[in-house]
């Protein structure tokens, strides 16, 4: 297996400055962390996941955080990452206008893997 314990939504891109591939994902289902891995080639070997951000929404009631993805085309940090905060309680979508849209996170990579 090339990438064990990987989510169904993730991104992989080549970071030319670090001469590595970077994979970004949310770490689980529900309340979760965002993590990245690195590898010298698409086929690996990949490092284990490095957690870089705990979305504050992950610690709320009915937390459903997902779709952690990198956006290397954006400037302003080593890497811009988005994720989506949602709720397992459908009624929350009507009472909480902050749900169900992407959030951006600036990431400083420690990619030496």
Buried (B, 14 or more C-beta within 10 A) or exposed (E): EEBEEBBEEBBBBEBEEBEBBBBBBBBBEEBBBBBBBBBEEEEEEBBEBBEBBBBEBBEBEBBBBBBBBBBBEEEEEBBBBBBBBBBEEEEBEEEBEEBEEEBEBEBEBEBEB
